[in-house]
Amino acid sequence: MNIANQLTVGRILLALATFIALLHGGPDGHALALLLFIAAMVTDWIDGWIARTTHTISPFGKIADPIADKILVLGSLLALTRAHLGIPLWAIFLIIARELLMGGLRALAGAQGKVIGAERWGKWSMAVQSAAVLAIIALLNARERLSQIPPAAHKLPYFLTLVCAAVAWLSAYLYYRLSRRMLEKSWG
């Protein structure tokens, strides 16, 4: 297993640790979750950079990298619902549904001998989602450590989760357009 793929597997472990820290943490656990989430975001950038510069992009990496990203984002959002920040479960459901559909699309492509890796808009979607979840975790930490936060900040997790769902479905639509012929071929 090359270094980029090892970092991807490490990111899955960081995602699990972030989930646990958010779920059971309290102020110290939430601070740890913030650091773990940042570390996972950094490894996401580093593993992609290593794979590109060392020409070690692999089919495993093309599939595992977006899975690791989704475990990090979805696991964090699910754990954050326990913090009573106003995160809408229906928006998380929409993100999960999109990921299941994309998994099906990737499986269908695999059955036809193709690998669907992350495209530019998928990477942008992940960047937006990661930044939104990072902001929510930071807000949770601020809420626990500061005596007051601006009243508008209390609604921010709700709107950031909506942004996550919106960009997820926008990128799903773009993937659909890219894969339309493959889908039509499989229907016939």
N, C-alpha and C positions, 0 to 999 in steps of 0.2 A: 504494500500500500504506500503510495507516494505521500510526501509531506502535506500537500494541499488536501488530500483526502483524510489524512490523520487529523488535520485541523477541523475539517468538517465534522468528523466523528466527535472531536473534542467540543465543538459547538453544540452538538446534541446533548452532551453531558452538562455543559454550561446552562443550556435551556432547562434541563431537569432541575439543576441546582437553583436556578432563578425561580422556577415554579414553586419549589419547596420553600425557599426563603420568603416568597410573597405570601404563600398560603399560611405558613405557621410563624411568621417572623416577628411581628411587633416592630417598633422603631429600629432596633438593631438589625433585625432580619430584612426589613425593607431597605435599609441602607446597604446591606450586603447584596440584596437583589439588584439594586441600582448599579453597583460595581460589576456584578456578574453579567448583567445585561449589556453594559458598555463593553466588557471584555468579549462577549459573544459577537457584538457588532464589529469590533476590531478584527476578530479572527475571520469573520465573513469577508472583510475587505482583503485581509492578508492572504487567505487561501486562494481567492480569485487571482490576486496579483501573482502569487507564486505559480499557480497553474498556467497563467498566460505567459509569464516571462521564462519559465523553464520548459514550456511546451509539453506539459504533463496533464492537459485537459483530458479527462477520461469519461467514459459512459457512466461509471459510478458517480463521479463528481457532478455530472450534469443532472443526475437524478437526486442524489443525496443532498446536494447543496440547497436546493429549494425546499426540500423536506425539513432540513435542519432549521432553515429560516422560519418556516411555518410552525414548527414545534415551539420555537422561541416566542414568536408573536402570539400565537393562539394560547399557548400555555400561560403566558404572562397575563393576557387579557382574561382568561378564565379565572386565574388565581386572584386577579384584581377585583373581580366581582364581589369577593368577600369583604373588601375594604369599604363598601358602601359609598362608592364614588359616583354613582349614577350611570355606570356603564350598562348600556342596554344589551340584554342577552340576545334579543332578536338580531342585533347587528352582528354579534359573534356567530350566531347560527348562520347568517348569510355568508360570512367569511368561510366558515367550515364547509357549507354547501358548495361554495365556489372551489375550495380545495379538493373536495371529493370529485367534483366534475372534472377538474384539471387532472387529477390522478387517473380517472377513467380515460381521458383523452390521451394521456401519456401511455397508458397500457394499450390502448388501441393502436397508437403509433408504433409501440414496441412489437405488437403482433404483425405489423406490416414492415418490420425491419428498420424502423426509424426511431431516433431518439429526439424527443422534444426537450431541449434545454431552456434555460431562462433567456428570454429575449430582452431587448432594451426596456420595453414598457413593463415587463415583469420585474426587472431589477429596480426600476423607478418606483413601482408599486411597493416593493419590499422596503425600499429606502424610506418612503413616506410612512409606511406602517411602523417600521422600526423607530423612526423619529417620534411618531405619535405615541407609541407605547412608552418610549423613553421619557417623554414629557409627562405622561400620566404617572409613571413611577416616581419621577422627580417631584411632581405635585404632591403625591402621597407623602413623600419624605418631608416636603416643606410643611404640609399640613400637620405632621406629627412633631416637628421641631420648632416651628415658629408660632408665636402667640396669635398672629393674625395673618391671613392671606387675603388678597382682594376678593370681594364677593363674586366677581365674574369668573374667577378661577375655579369656583365650585362647579360650574357648568362645563368646564373645559373637557373633562374625561368623556362626557356624553358626546360632544361634538367631534372630538378626536377619534372616537370609536366609529362614528358615522363616516368620517373621512377614510378610515381604514377599510370599511365595507365598500365605500364608493370606488376607491382606487382598485380594490380587489376585483370588483365586477367590471370595471372599465378594462382592466388588463385581460380578464376572461373573454370579454367581447373581442378584443384585438387578437387573442390567441385563436378564438373561433374563426375569425376572418382569415387568419393565416392557415388554418387547418381545415377549412371548409371543404376543399376537394377531397381530402383524405376521409372526412366524415361522410360525404356523399357517396364515395366509393364503398365505404363499409355498410351503408344502408341498403345498397342494391344487392 
